[in-house]
Amino acid sequence: MAIFSYTSMEPSLDTWTSVFLLAVAMGIFLFIVLITSRVKRNYPIALLILAFSCILFQYVLFWTRYENVFPYLVLSPPIFYFSTGPLLYLYFLNLYKRKIAFHYLLHFLPALLVLVPTLVLWGRYLGITSLEIPLMGVVNSYWLIALHMSVYAVLTMVLISQHNANSSEYTKVRHKWSKILLSLYITFILAYVSYYVLVNFDFFNEQWDYMISITMSVAIYTIGYFSIKQPKVFDGALFANLFLPIPDKDEPFEISLLNEFYENLTHYMEQKKPYIDNELRLVNLADQVGYSTHLLSKVINKKYGKNFNNFVNDYRLKEAENLLTSNDDQYIKNIYFDVGFNNKATFYKAFKSKYQCTPLEFKQKLADE
């Protein structure tokens, strides 16, 4: 947005740019946390935060005149602007468990297109090429960027409106988070558009130049606040655990939520049978059902009265009972592995504890009846 020129001044930081630089650091930290959590459905929100951070960092370089020292990102903001819309929409598609086709990558073509000028610029600084920087018309097309972001904001708004927010407490919680995130993005677009409108008026001054960065900082700090409030909040697709009320403040609402979460969980266990996976872990199941690991553990402990391992093993034992009822004696040798146990000894111990007999004895009792 290089509207003002500071080339004659020495590089320096002030209060505002220091705050923005802290927001950049927060954004990079959140990106690392979300990416290393290995929950793929949260990757779009992680990359969205990174995009905001990169834009903000280039603006800090511009305002502080450090851009003259480190000029490599001068053409980079459009890359990230064109990425924000597709990333936001992709996140919401995941949030609502819509099928994502491989050709969704085509949504990022504008971002890849405006990457070319930056690559050429790097080549010129490094002495690799002397080519003229191409596509500068697209890089400087601020209204095209605004239109592109607005289209994705509308698409996201339509997607949210298609899902009934009042059908259950579960969907109300999801809708609440959706509105917060979309509101942040729309505010960001409005700030971006306002800048290029107000810059044409005489009363405009360089302090107004901070508006876009303030909205990006608010977005980063808001998501950062949610992360601090609930460290596991990004471990699942639904940010329900963030909004679960404190038990002594609204007990009926929490009970209602937990009941719905548990009903969804048991339905998934019965229909998809994830327990037959011998490597199933709490984080894996949480990712599959769209809960945070903390929320999933809480639902199981509160509603089932046992820990995660016992909860899963009880499903495995029930599956073993069904298989023993319908298969011949030879099948007993490997049944432990087929129902999800990793070793025979653990299976036999758990089976005997529940049925007071071995699998073979259980089979013999069935034959005697």
N, C-alpha and C positions, 0 to 999 in steps of 0.2 A: 504494500500500500504506500509506496514511497512518494507521499505527497509533499513532505517537508524535507529540506536538505540540511544536514548537519556536518557536512564534510569539512568545514573550516574549524570545527571545534575538536578538542581532545576527547578521546573515549572516557566515559565516566558513568557511574551508576547513581541513581537518585532513589528516593523512597519507593516510588511507584514501580520502577523497573526492578528493584530488589524484591518487592512482593511478587511480581510476575515471575521472576527467576525462581523463587521458592515454589511457586505453582508448577513451574516446569519440572523441578526436582520431584515434587509430589506426584505429578503425572507419570514420570518415568518409573518411580517407585511402584505405583499402582499397576503399571503395565507389567513390570517384572513379576509382581505378586500374582497377577491373574494368569499370565502365560505359564509360569512355573507350577501353577495349581493343576495343570494338565486337564482341565475341564474344557473340552473343545467348544462347547456351546457358548462359553464366555469369551472366546477369542475375539469376536467382533467388538465387544465393549472395551476390551483391552487395547485393541488397535485404534479404536475411536479416541480413547484417552491419549494414546501416543500421538495421534494426528494433531489433536489440540495442543499437546505439549511442543511438538515440532514447530507449529505455526507461531505459537507464543514465543518460543526461543528465538526465531528469526526476527520477530518484532522487537524483542529486547535488544538483539544485536543492532537493529536499525536505530532505535531510540538512543542507545548508549554510544553510537558511532563505532562500536566494535565490529560492525559490518565491514569497515575498511580494513580491519586486521584479519577477519575471517569471512571472506566474501562468498564462500562456497554454497551457502543456502539462500542467496539473494532471490533466486527464481523458484524456490521450493514451495512456498505457501499454496499456490494453486494445486499442486499435487495432492496435498492433504485436504484442501477444501473439496476437491472432486472425490475424495475417498470417504468423507464423513457421511454423506447420504447413503451410499450403498452399504457401509458398515452398520449404520443405525438400522436400516431396513432389514439387513441380514440378521442382526441381533433379535429383532422382534419376530422374524420368521422362526427363529429357533425358540424364542420364548413361547410362541403359540404352537410350537411343534409342527410347523408346516414343512413339507418336503422341499429340500433344497436341491435343485438340479445343478449339474456341473456347469451348464452354460451361464449360471449366475455370474461367473467370472467376467462375462462381457460387460457387466455393470461398471467394472473398473477400467474400461478402455479409456475414458476421458482422463483419468488420473495417469495412466501409462503414457498417454499422448503428451501431456504436459511435463512428463519426466524427461522427455527427449532434450528440451532446451537446457535443463540442469546438467545432463550428461555431457552435452556439447560444451557448456561453460566449464565444467571440470576438466574436460580435455584441453581446452584453451589455456587454463591456468597451469596445467601440468605439462604443457608444451607438446601434447600428443597431436593436436589438430589446430588448424587456423580457420576452420569453417565459421561462416556467419551463424549466429544463434537463430535457429528456426522457430516458427510458431509463436513468436512474441505477441502476435495479435490475440491468440488464445490465452496466453499467460496474463495479459493485461485486460482481458475481457471480464471485468468485475461483475457486470450484469448477467453474463452467461453463467458465472459461478453462482450468483444469487439465485438464478432461475433453476439451476441444477439442484441446489440444496433444497429449494422450496418444493420441487417436484417430489423429492423423497420424503420430505416432511408430510406432504399431503398423502402419499402412499402409506406412510406409517400411520397417519391419523385414520385412514380408511380401514387399515388392518385392525387397529385397536377397536374401532367402532363395530367391526364385524363379530366381536366376541362379547357376549353378554356379561356385563360386569356384576349383575345382580343374581346370577343363577346359583351362586354359592359363596360362602365366606372365602373359599379358595380363590375364586375368580375375582372377588372384590380386592383381595390383597394384590393379586397380579396386576389388576387394573390401576391400582393406586401407584405402584412403582412405574407402570407404563406412562401414566400422565406426568409424573415427575420428570422422567428422562426426556419425554417428548417436549415438555414445556421448556426445559433447559436448552434443547436444540433450537426450538422456534425463537426463543429469546436471543440466542446467538445469531440467527439469521436476521432478525430485526435490527440488531446492533450493527451487523455488517452492512445492511442496506441503508440504515440511517446515516452511517458514516459517509457513504458516497453521495447521499442527498445533501447533507448538511455542509459538506466541504465546498459546495458552490455558493454558500452565503457568507457575507462579510463578517458576521459575528463568530464564525467558526475559528477556533484556535487549536493549537497542538494538543491541549488537554483532552479535547474530544476524541483525539486519536486513540485514546486508551479504552474507549468503550468496548470494542470487540474483545480486547484482551481481558477486560474485567469480566465479561460474560464467560469466556473460556476458563478463567481462573475460578469463577463461581462454580462452574460445572465440575472442574477437577476437585475443588475443595469439598463440594457436596458429596460426590462419590467417595472421596477420601473420608469424610465424616461417617458415611454409612459403613465403610470398611473398619474404621476404628470402633464404632459402636457395636458391630458384630463382625469379628474377624473372618468368620466363615460365610459371610453373606453372599459371596460370589461363587460358592461351591456348587450351586445348582441353578436351574433356569428360573425358578420362581423365587422372588426375594421375600418370600413369606416370613421367614424367620426374623427378618429385620423389623417387620411390623407387628409381630406377635406381641400383644400387650403384656405388661408385668402382671403375673397371676393375681396379686392381691388388689389390683386396680380394676380388673375386668374379667373375673374368673369365667362367667358364662361364655363370653366371646372366645376365650382361649380354648375352653372345652369343646366348643362347637368346631373351631378350626382343627383341633387335634383329632376329633372324630372323623372329620372329612379327610384329613391327611391319612389317617389309619385305614379308612375305607378304600381310598385310592391305592394305598400300598398293598393291602391284602388282595384287592382285585388284580393288581399287576402281578403279584406273586402267583396267584392261581392261574392267570391266563398266559403269562409269558414264561413262567417257571425259571427265573434267573438262578435259583438255588442249585440247579444241576451243574452250573459252572463251578468247577473245583477251585478256581482261583478267585471266586467272588469275595470282595471286600466291601466294607462300609462305604468307602468313597465311590466304588463302582456302582453299587445299588443306588446311592444318592444321586449320582449323575443320571442313571437310567430313569428314575421316577421324577427327577427335577426338583429335588430338595437339597438343602445344604446338609452336610454331614452332621452338623450339630442338631438340625431339626429332625433328621431321620432318626438319630439316636434318641432324641427326646420323645418322639412319637412312639417308638418301640418300647422304651422304658416305661412311659406313662400308660400306654394303652395295653401292651402285652404283658408287662410286668417282668420281663426278662431282658437280658442284653442282646446285642445283635447276633452273636454267634449262636446262642440258644434259639433265638427266633428263627434263623435260617435252618439250623439243624432239625428243628421240629418239622419244618416243611419237607426236609430231606427224608426224615423218618416216615412221614406220611406217604411220601412217594414210594419209599421202599415197601411199605405195607401194601400199597396198591399193586406193585410189581410182583411181590411174593404171592399175592392172591391170584394173579393171572399168568404166572410163568412157571416152568418146570423146575425141578430141584437143581439141575445143572446151572441154572442162572444165578444161584445164590453165591457162587464163587466170586463173581465180579459185580454184584449188585451195588456194593458200597461205592464204587467209583462212578457208576452210572447215575446215582442219585445225588452226587456232589461231594462225597467224603473223599479226602486225600489218602487215607490209609484204612486198612481193614480193622485194626485194633480200636481206633477211635469210633468207627461205625458200630462195632460189636458192643463196645462199652455203652454208647448212647442208646442203642437198640434195647439192650438188656435192662437198662435203667428205666426205660419207658414201658416195655412190654413184659418185663420179668422173665424173659426167655431169650434164647438165641434165635437168629433168623431161621435156622433149620428146624428148631423146636416149634417155632411159630407156624412154619409150613406144615409140620406133622400134625399140629393141632387142627389146622384147617382141613386136613385130609381125614381126620378122625370124626369130624363133625358130620 
